Amino acid sequence: MLELDPPSVGRSPVSLHRAAIALGSNLGDSHTILQSAIAVLDEIPGIQVNQISSFYRTAPLGPPQPDYLNACVLVSTYLSPEALLETLLEIEAQFGRVRHERWGPRLLDLDLLLYDGSVVDSPDLQIPHPRMHERAFVLVPLAEIASDWIVPVWERTVNELLQAVDPGGVRLLEPIAEH
């Protein structure tokens, strides 16, 4: 695994942070889209993908649409939460994401779930992701790679949050990819 070289601002190095990102797709070749998005994310300066969950097939929320393919990744980054979110939105756009309908079908969805132990509550960004504790399609893959991460606000581990939801609609598609 390559190590990130710390950038510096003036004479002080910038801190390295850990973040969790959820990925989802239910249009096109979702498997290839998720794999490609992970590769693109890993190529961005200041971001390193450290762990990738298995891929899971899940029933959609919202209007009638195809099932989703979901996964989570853990990254190390020198980017701020806001810069990381902007990067995720740029990757979504690169893959043709257009936001027409809330909870509608999509080629690629990237959600910033966790960033260290930070709590961010701004109009453009909320960390931890405000609905992650209710969503088995997020918690199942996240628990696979970060079960002991204590989620601020709820002050429970990812695994404890997972125990409080019904994971019945989340089906393993393939085992963890080596990275």
C-alpha positions as CSV (number, residue, x, y, z in Angstrom):
1,M,0.0,0.0,0.0
2,L,1.4,3.4,-0.9
3,E,1.7,6.0,1.8
4,L,0.4,9.5,1.2
5,D,3.1,12.2,1.4
6,P,1.9,14.9,3.7
7,P,1.3,18.2,2.0
8,S,2.2,21.3,3.9
9,V,0.7,24.7,4.4
10,G,3.5,27.1,5.0
11,R,5.9,25.1,7.3
12,S,3.2,23.0,8.9
13,P,2.2,19.6,7.5
14,V,-1.5,19.1,7.0
15,S,-3.1,16.4,9.1
16,L,-4.1,13.0,7.7
17,H,-7.8,12.0,8.3
18,R,-9.8,8.9,8.0
19,A,-13.2,8.9,6.2
20,A,-15.9,6.4,5.3
21,I,-17.7,6.7,2.0
22,A,-20.8,4.8,0.8
23,L,-21.2,3.9,-2.9
24,G,-24.3,3.0,-4.7
25,S,-25.5,2.4,-8.3
26,N,-28.6,1.0,-9.9
27,L,-28.3,2.2,-13.5
28,G,-26.0,0.8,-16.2
29,D,-23.3,-1.8,-15.3
30,S,-23.4,-1.0,-11.6
31,H,-20.6,-3.5,-10.8
32,T,-18.2,-1.8,-13.2
33,I,-19.3,1.7,-12.2
34,L,-18.6,1.0,-8.5
35,Q,-15.2,-0.6,-9.3
36,S,-14.3,2.3,-11.6
37,A,-15.4,4.9,-9.0
38,I,-13.2,3.3,-6.4
39,A,-10.3,3.4,-8.7
40,V,-10.9,7.1,-9.6
41,L,-11.1,7.9,-5.9
42,D,-7.8,6.2,-5.2
43,E,-6.1,8.1,-8.0
44,I,-7.0,11.6,-6.6
45,P,-4.0,13.3,-5.0
46,G,-4.5,13.5,-1.2
47,I,-6.8,10.5,-1.1
48,Q,-5.9,6.8,-0.6
49,V,-8.4,4.0,-0.5
50,N,-7.4,1.7,2.3
51,Q,-10.3,-0.8,2.6
52,I,-13.2,-1.8,0.3
53,S,-16.2,-3.7,1.5
54,S,-17.9,-6.5,-0.4
55,F,-20.6,-5.5,-2.9
56,Y,-24.2,-6.0,-1.8
57,R,-27.5,-6.0,-3.8
58,T,-30.3,-4.1,-2.0
59,A,-33.9,-3.1,-2.7
60,P,-34.3,0.5,-3.5
61,L,-36.0,3.2,-1.4
62,G,-38.3,5.7,-3.1
63,P,-40.0,5.3,-6.5
64,P,-40.1,2.0,-8.4
65,Q,-36.6,1.3,-9.8
66,P,-34.0,-1.4,-10.2
67,D,-32.1,-2.9,-7.2
68,Y,-29.0,-1.1,-6.1
69,L,-25.4,-2.4,-5.8
70,N,-23.9,-0.9,-2.6
71,A,-20.4,-0.9,-1.0
72,C,-18.4,1.2,1.4
73,V,-14.7,2.3,1.4
74,L,-12.4,3.7,4.0
75,V,-10.0,6.3,2.9
76,S,-7.1,8.3,4.3
77,T,-7.1,11.9,3.1
78,Y,-5.6,15.3,3.6
79,L,-8.7,16.9,2.3
80,S,-11.1,18.8,4.6
81,P,-14.6,17.3,4.8
82,E,-15.9,20.0,2.5
83,A,-13.2,19.4,-0.1
84,L,-13.8,15.7,0.1
85,L,-17.5,16.2,-0.4
86,E,-16.8,18.4,-3.4
87,T,-14.5,15.7,-4.8
88,L,-17.2,13.1,-4.4
89,L,-19.7,15.3,-6.2
90,E,-17.2,15.8,-9.1
91,I,-16.7,12.0,-9.4
92,E,-20.5,11.5,-9.5
93,A,-20.7,14.1,-12.3
94,Q,-17.8,12.4,-14.1
95,F,-19.9,9.2,-14.2
96,G,-22.9,11.1,-15.5
97,R,-24.9,11.6,-12.3
98,V,-27.8,14.0,-12.8
99,R,-30.0,14.8,-9.8
100,H,-33.6,14.7,-11.0
101,E,-35.6,13.0,-8.3
102,R,-35.0,12.5,-4.6
103,W,-34.1,8.8,-4.0
104,G,-34.5,8.2,-7.7
105,P,-32.4,5.8,-9.8
106,R,-28.7,6.8,-10.4
107,L,-25.6,5.8,-12.1
108,L,-23.5,6.6,-9.1
109,D,-24.1,7.9,-5.6
110,L,-21.2,8.7,-3.2
111,D,-22.0,9.7,0.3
112,L,-19.5,10.9,2.9
113,L,-20.6,9.0,6.0
114,L,-17.9,9.6,8.6
115,Y,-14.8,11.8,8.9
116,D,-12.6,11.0,11.9
117,G,-14.8,11.6,14.9
118,S,-16.1,14.9,13.5
119,V,-19.6,16.3,13.6
120,V,-20.4,18.7,10.8
121,D,-23.8,20.4,10.4
122,S,-23.9,22.9,7.6
123,P,-26.4,23.4,4.8
124,D,-24.2,21.5,2.3
125,L,-22.7,18.8,4.5
126,Q,-23.8,16.7,7.5
127,I,-21.4,14.3,9.2
128,P,-22.2,11.7,10.3
129,H,-24.5,11.2,7.4
130,P,-27.9,11.9,8.9
131,R,-29.7,8.8,7.9
132,M,-26.9,6.2,8.0
133,H,-28.1,4.8,11.3
134,E,-31.4,3.8,9.7
135,R,-30.0,2.2,6.5
136,A,-28.9,-1.4,6.5
137,F,-27.6,-1.0,2.9
138,V,-25.0,1.4,4.4
139,L,-24.4,-0.3,7.8
140,V,-23.9,-3.8,6.5
141,P,-20.9,-3.0,4.2
142,L,-19.6,-0.4,6.6
143,A,-19.6,-2.8,9.5
144,E,-17.6,-5.2,7.4
145,I,-14.7,-2.8,7.2
146,A,-15.2,-0.5,10.3
147,S,-17.4,-2.3,12.8
148,D,-15.7,-0.7,15.8
149,W,-15.8,2.9,14.5
150,I,-17.6,5.0,17.1
151,V,-20.2,7.2,15.3
152,P,-20.5,10.6,16.8
153,V,-24.0,11.9,17.6
154,W,-25.2,8.4,18.4
155,E,-22.0,7.5,20.3
156,R,-22.4,3.8,19.2
157,T,-20.1,1.7,17.1
158,V,-21.1,0.9,13.5
159,N,-21.8,-2.7,14.6
160,E,-24.1,-1.5,17.4
161,L,-26.0,0.7,14.9
162,L,-26.3,-2.3,12.6
163,Q,-27.8,-4.4,15.4
164,A,-30.7,-1.9,15.5
165,V,-31.8,-2.3,11.9
166,D,-33.2,-5.2,9.8
167,P,-30.5,-6.3,7.3
168,G,-32.8,-8.7,5.6
169,G,-32.9,-6.8,2.3
170,V,-29.2,-6.7,1.9
171,R,-27.7,-9.6,0.0
172,L,-24.0,-10.3,-0.4
173,L,-23.0,-10.2,-4.1
174,E,-19.3,-10.9,-3.8
175,P,-16.7,-11.2,-1.0
176,I,-14.4,-8.4,0.0
177,A,-12.1,-7.2,-2.7
178,E,-8.4,-7.2,-1.8
179,H,-6.8,-3.7,-1.9
